[in-house]
Amino acid sequence: NVFHAGDGNMHPLILFNANKPGDLEKCEAFGADILKLCVEVGGCLTGEHGVGIEKRDLMVTQFTGPDMEAQMRVKDVFDPKWLLNPAKVFPLEVSQSHRDVAA
């Protein structure tokens, strides 16, 4: 594990053999389990780096539909065409209607 000792920001480092079929998927599932546990015990999905493609589908673990809808409405104001990282942060099925309107 790599982490910021002062603020508890953890960066799990999961090593795997990229040449072994199935190892990548196992590691991605393990990473998701770690993040779900973090939320379950009162933490959050991410610290200073934000939510990218890797954590996007886990947003439903921490936020309700109305929570994400409020966040997407803020994005609509500052990025009405959804040009800035359109496939990041929000699960694709959750943000589809906002991306469709922007297109």
TIDRENKE-930727 format. One line per field, with one value per residue (C-alpha): residue number from 1; residue in three letters; x, y, z. Coordinates in steps of 0.02 Angstrom, whole numbers, plus 50000, padded with zeros to 5 digits. Example, Ala and Ser with C-alpha at 12.3 -4.5 7.8 and 13.67 -1.06 7.14 Angstrom:
BEGIN
k <- c(1; 2)
r <- c(Ala; Ser)
X <- c(50615; 50684)
Y <- c(49775; 49947)
Z <- c(50390; 50357)
//
This chain:
BEGIN
k <- c(1; 2; 3; 4; 5; 6; 7; 8; 9; 10; 11; 12; 13; 14; 15; 16; 17; 18; 19; 20; 21; 22; 23; 24; 25; 26; 27; 28; 29; 30; 31; 32; 33; 34; 35; 36; 37; 38; 39; 40; 41; 42; 43; 44; 45; 46; 47; 48; 49; 50; 51; 52; 53; 54; 55; 56; 57; 58; 59; 60; 61; 62; 63; 64; 65; 66; 67; 68; 69; 70; 71; 72; 73; 74; 75; 76; 77; 78; 79; 80; 81; 82; 83; 84; 85; 86; 87; 88; 89; 90; 91; 92; 93; 94; 95; 96; 97; 98; 99; 100; 101; 102; 103)
r <- c(Asn; Val; Phe; His; Ala; Gly; Asp; Gly; Asn; Met; His; Pro; Leu; Ile; Leu; Phe; Asn; Ala; Asn; Lys; Pro; Gly; Asp; Leu; Glu; Lys; Cys; Glu; Ala; Phe; Gly; Ala; Asp; Ile; Leu; Lys; Leu; Cys; Val; Glu; Val; Gly; Gly; Cys; Leu; Thr; Gly; Glu; His; Gly; Val; Gly; Ile; Glu; Lys; Arg; Asp; Leu; Met; Val; Thr; Gln; Phe; Thr; Gly; Pro; Asp; Met; Glu; Ala; Gln; Met; Arg; Val; Lys; Asp; Val; Phe; Asp; Pro; Lys; Trp; Leu; Leu; Asn; Pro; Ala; Lys; Val; Phe; Pro; Leu; Glu; Val; Ser; Gln; Ser; His; Arg; Asp; Val; Ala; Ala)
X <- c(50000; 50054; 49972; 49985; 50024; 49953; 49783; 49746; 49735; 49768; 49827; 49815; 49952; 49893; 50028; 49981; 50047; 49977; 50024; 49912; 49733; 49608; 49732; 49685; 49500; 49538; 49640; 49507; 49375; 49490; 49519; 49332; 49307; 49436; 49347; 49176; 49245; 49317; 49145; 49061; 49170; 49141; 49274; 49256; 49301; 49441; 49547; 49642; 49637; 49453; 49350; 49407; 49357; 49425; 49309; 49166; 49052; 49079; 49000; 48835; 48922; 48944; 48812; 48625; 48541; 48483; 48660; 48734; 48594; 48635; 48819; 48778; 48669; 48821; 48924; 48787; 48809; 48998; 49015; 48847; 48912; 48996; 49160; 49271; 49298; 49123; 49150; 49229; 49160; 48980; 48928; 48886; 48706; 48678; 48748; 48678; 48531; 48645; 48770; 48628; 48561; 48735; 48762)
Y <- c(50000; 50176; 50314; 50489; 50452; 50618; 50619; 50434; 50445; 50266; 50211; 50021; 49950; 49783; 49691; 49561; 49468; 49558; 49406; 49288; 49285; 49341; 49425; 49602; 49569; 49492; 49645; 49767; 49673; 49671; 49859; 49888; 49784; 49892; 50052; 49984; 49941; 50117; 50192; 50064; 50116; 50302; 50348; 50400; 50336; 50458; 50593; 50722; 50642; 50641; 50507; 50443; 50295; 50172; 50230; 50298; 50146; 50144; 50316; 50228; 50153; 50324; 50434; 50415; 50451; 50623; 50662; 50626; 50718; 50875; 50857; 50835; 50991; 51089; 51013; 51066; 51246; 51252; 51128; 51133; 51034; 50904; 50927; 50912; 50728; 50674; 50491; 50519; 50541; 50484; 50308; 50311; 50252; 50387; 50528; 50470; 50593; 50740; 50690; 50667; 50842; 50914; 50828)
Z <- c(50000; 49961; 50061; 50132; 50314; 50376; 50293; 50271; 50081; 50025; 49854; 49844; 49734; 49666; 49572; 49441; 49290; 49137; 49032; 49131; 49065; 49195; 49312; 49257; 49288; 49459; 49508; 49448; 49550; 49702; 49684; 49674; 49832; 49923; 49870; 49919; 50091; 50108; 50076; 50190; 50338; 50310; 50183; 50003; 49831; 49801; 49876; 49779; 49607; 49567; 49481; 49314; 49210; 49338; 49478; 49373; 49390; 49579; 49602; 49642; 49794; 49874; 49793; 49766; 49600; 49661; 49724; 49553; 49465; 49566; 49521; 49337; 49339; 49402; 49261; 49138; 49193; 49174; 49029; 48937; 48788; 48899; 48805; 48959; 49002; 48947; 48991; 49162; 49337; 49310; 49261; 49075; 49099; 49231; 49125; 48957; 48954; 48995; 48861; 48735; 48768; 48750; 48583)
//
